[in-house]
Amino acid sequence: MAIRSRKHQHRVHSLAALVAATIPGIGYVHAEQAKDGYALPEMVVTEQAKSAYKADRSANAKLAEPLLDTPKTVQVIKQEMLREQGANNLMEALRNTPGITMQLGENGNTAAGDTFMMRGFSTQTSTFVDGVRDLGAISRDIFNLEQVEVVKGATGSDIGRGASSGYINLISKLPTLEDAISGTLGYGTADNANLTADLNQQLGENSALRLNLVRREGGVDGRDYVENSSYGVAPSIAFGLDTPTRLYIYSQHVRQDNRPDGGIPTIGMSGFYSPQTDAVQAARLNLGGKVDREHFYGSSSDYEDVAGDMLTVKLEHDLNDVTTLRNLSRYGRSSMDRVLTGPAGGATSMTAPSIDPSTWAVARTRQLVDQENEILANQTSLSTEFDLGGMRNTLVSGLELMRESQRNESGSTSAQVIGGVAYPAVPLPPANLYNPYAGDLMGKPYKTGAYTDGETKTAAIYLLDTLHLNEQWAINGGLRYEHYDTKTKAATVTAGALVPSRLSESDNLISWNAGVVFKPAANGSLYLAFANSLTPPGSANFALSSSESNDNRPGLDPQETRHVELGTKWDLLDESLALSAAIYRTENSNQVSYDSLSGTYSQDGTIVVKGAEVALVGQITNFWQVSAGIASMDSRQVDDFSRNNAGVVSENTGVRWSPDLTATLWTSYTLGDLTLGGGARYVSEQDRVINGADRSTSNMPSIPSYWVADAMAAYRINDNLNLRLNVYNLFDEEYIATLNNSGARMALGAPRSALLSTEFSF
């Protein structure tokens, strides 16, 4: 792949041309020409108004009650707050909720796309768009989102398999009966430029067209060579708006052309210990200094090309004032083609042959990823209200049919003979540890013919019901029956030959939830809720495995998560401020453990997470908005024993990447035409080395705790134009944002950086 030149002038000119082509006349708009209702959100509030941060209801039809009366932890992150923060992608949006941590991936190099954990469990495969699962190796842009909804706890009755700790639901922008144009034009440090545009046009009395656009291009703060370039187009059309029957047809198309980042070595960081087997070299490395955070250990020929497309048709029909029938059909496809080079993580990957650090080197790995995801889904649901014995009943029922698939083709850099064809080793010269060179000659990994191609077909029916016994008491319950059928075709290289295999697994899953809600006052609730979820083999990527030690082996029982939560929610200050608090216990059982003495595996392992969470979202005064949350978590394995060949039994007790405490805050205050804001987030230590393993020979045994502060200032020039400056990592804190599983490679959080944006609306 050729090296792309990204010059500042070219970028600004191209973005300016796109603005002019998309929004004629934007360069000269009088305030008096703005139509009522289409201006930027008012910066001066003269009377009590609904908070820009607080949501009263979920956009998810399965959560039929107001959030105040929903017996589970739900956080809605609205686009107004994300715009204030200058957030561009899902990972940045999720910083606003405690209990979520980011990951870097396996030793094979950086994981693809959005990768995160929530309440102690991996959650990236529980990301949904408008209630439909969204798989794929895409870093999701938020240009086409109304809001991000985070639902926590076991939620199998909501979404089906794999929902151990909850799910993320992204709500798409759809047409409305307004003529409006809005967008942003921004430029920031690391030569970052971006443009977003949101155009809504009424076509007739009950129809409208909407078009959302995004273009982003630039580098990464604190990194050499790493570059990202993307664009997205999301057209939609609606018929029958403000009528009993509404039809929405909408799609989204995203393209990314990046030079990916393989991270930097962890040498020199506080807590680093070299695993080098040569004691002399290990001693030298343990005294070594940090590498320059800007150093790039990859190759200038690295690339990452990502494509994502989805088409959705949604039909809604109101049978009466309280009954709505909905049908949603979607086809989605994403693909990623990537070659990524980064520092290796083995025991001898770093060498220090002399006391002179200029001679020290680090081995490199080169990874090829060729992945394609596809989904075809149809959902039909009915929501209604009725009286049962004089008691109000809210009922949501539905049928879901889905086919999901993922194909991965493997590559290698090793010398080997496959099917009689000799493949020479791909040159992978080590990098000078303190002075790496991206121009080193490296070959591209070759495809071996090995692949994994899996699919899961699912048919599910569900019933979610809330029975209001009186004005104070309600009972909430749900049941979901799901049949899944997973098939995996694969080929592996064994003794120089491609060996094909076919595996399959099918079963029935029953997920449930139950809760009781007590309202001591109209603006408050107390609740106790129970729920479960099930994760069968191959649930994440439809890749079943024949290995006895693998959780994805056919015939294993599904992992079962049971969750109990006690909480309270209150709408304060004339319902403009939401306060919620909850304590919970989540238990995930049926994990595989190994007895090497008998050579047998069993499903005895269990992970238990106990936690508490408090959140405050809304406005304190007409001029003061706030979103804050804090989460405490205790994660451990129980009943997970292993026995070595000598008969020594050890108990596994730790859980990786599970901080005891996380907290997040964002607030803004309006002073006339000026708005000032800022926030901070804190993450306590995250252990990588667990179960009493030797931390003194483990690279980085943990991610140290850190906190980061951001600031924002905005000035309203007129009703149509707003200027905003965001400063990130205000105090230039150096911290490890993500760490790989060997502890040898890390990604540091961005240093102090800034983004200046012009926001327009008319």
Secondary structure by P-SEA (a helix, b strand, c coil): ccbbbbbaaaaaaaaaaaaaacccccccccccccccccccccccccccccccccccccccccccccccccccbbbbbcaaaaaaacccccccccccccccccccccccccccccccccccccccccccccccccccccccccccccbbbbbbcccccccccccccbbbbbbbbbbccccccccccccccccccbbbbbbbbbcccccbbbbbbbbbbbbccccccbbbbbbbbbbbbbccccccbbbbbbbbbbbbbcccccccccccccccccccccaaaaaaaaacccccccccccccccbbbbbbbbbbbbbbbcccccbbbbbbbbbbbbbbbbbbbbbbbccccccccccccccbbbbbbbbbbbbbbbbbbcccccccccccccbbbbbbbbccccccbbbbbbbbcbbbbcccccccccbbbbcccccccccccccccccccbbbbbbbbbbbcbbbbbbcccccbbbbbbbbbbbbbbbbbbccccccbbbbbcccccbbbbbbccbbbbbccccccccccccbbbbcccccccccccccccccccccccbbbbbbbbbcccccccccbbbbbbcbbbbbcbbbbbccccccccccbbbbbbbbbbbbbcccccccccccbbbbbbbbcccbbbbccccbbbbbccccccccbbbbbbbccccccbbbbcccccccbbbccccccccccccccccccbbbbbbbbbbbccccbbbbbbbccccccccccccccccccccccccccbbbbbbbcc
